[in-house]
Amino acid sequence: MTLQNRSWAEPYKIKMVEPLKMTTESERQAAIVEAGYNTFLLPSEDVYIDLLTDSGCGAMSDRQWAGMMAGDEAYAGSANFYKMRDAVEEYYSYKYTVPTHQGRGAENILSQILIADGNYVPGNMYFTTTRLHQELAGATFVDVIVDEAHDPASDYPFKGNVDIAKLEALAKEVGADKIPYVCIATCVNMAGGQPISMANLKEVRAWCDANNVLLVHDMTRVAENAFFIQQREDGYRDKSIREIVYELCDLTDAATMSSKKDALVNIGGFLAMNDDSIYEKACNLVVVYEGLHTYGGMAGRDMEALAIGITESVQDDHISARVGQVEYLGNKLKMMGVPIVNPIGGHAVFLDARAILPHIPQDQFPAQALAAALYVDAGVRVMERGAVSAGRSKETGENFMPKLELVRLTLPRRVYTQAHMDVVAESVERVMKQASEIKGLKFTYEPEYLRFFRGKFEPVEG
Ligand SMILES: *Cc1c(COP(=O)(O)O)cnc(C)c1O
């Protein structure tokens, strides 16, 4: 294998810099103990390279910053809202847009509108906030993703695909009338940033039509998914990212969006749909939880930046550099012999913590321990995606033990350089060489909801 050093050279240049604080290993050791071995609880000041998430931490363009100055901060009917709404319709196909403060605001409203107590919501793997809002609205989430998604060694090119047989089996078991909608994420975060194919989405669409079930799109990473379709799926090589994004959206009935990811802004989101009765209900609820239906928790300037971010996010040059940087880091780690999830995802590289720390049982949270060790080594902040994130069963109170016990190295958009990626890879290699010294962890504090955000840990001794 050779490194494709030039494949992703950035289609932009740096206009402003943010100096970073350099820390020593003993400072970092003290900081991680203080943070209860949870990288979410580290002050960002103490972080050198922040790969915690790609959410809201991307760099905006000069055009977006210029747009911030054109904010119309009227309470009602802001000009920026109409511009954002028009961009959603032009690029994403959906007729109606309801702004929300971020993705989970949209999930809350949509779940309340569509879900009745005792319903089932199938999806191509869960996402933390999405599943929680479905559960709070009375539904049970059912994973219908293909088996390959759960196998970190599988090279299957579309690990975000739905196994239609699983969907069929669920409908047989509970009745299609208990399924208000199928929830499809593009570029499935929890599977490692893995795409769904257009062909599979068309099959899901057909199944939904045949069973009178709606199709909802978690479109947080739709542009990254479109890139993989362009690269891997027959018939799409000559289509633009913009065209593929539109086609994906157009196959679905409604969408929730965290614009803090693909859409290149620091805050915001929306709910979008084609059905006017769902829109009417969403307008009723958004005033309860978010704000008026023409701002929904967003400032006018933020809606302006989002409208511009949407147009930038579907540029072929942008997305090939974005995913190319992730591939650069992933390929470098592979060449060093680090076990990672295959194929390399669209927004992140996922380390297989079970393979790196075979001496730590899963109920001692190997991925959490590995994330903490990586911070101490070089100040690189990453996060756990394994048993801690998976939480506990609503029924039994037992810890879920997901097949994937991963550490996620997530790249913010347009923020770091290739040299930063080299530092990260070298740190992972160093930590792997000292893996046997890393200890498992146990909770000292466990929050009730989404425990990975604020949970605290200490090492298991002995
Ligand atoms: C981030 C994310 C969300 C939630 O969005 P927020 O803006 O963080 O509330 C939902 N789904 C997926 C796939 C995400 O990555």
The ligand as a Gaussian input file, in Angstrom:
#p B3LYP/6-31G(d) Opt

LIG

0 1
 C      -24.610000      14.762000      15.805000
 C      -25.653000      13.846000      15.324000
 C      -26.980000      13.992000      15.700000
 C      -27.446000      15.016000      16.720000
 O      -27.193000      16.307000      16.366000
 P      -26.781000      17.465000      17.415000
 O      -26.629000      18.658000      16.561000
 O      -25.530000      17.044000      18.096000
 O      -27.915000      17.605000      18.386000
 C      -27.907000      13.120000      15.151000
 N      -27.541000      12.138000      14.299000
 C      -26.271000      11.953000      13.938000
 C      -25.910000      10.859000      13.003000
 C      -25.281000      12.792000      14.438000
 O      -23.998000      12.581000      14.103000

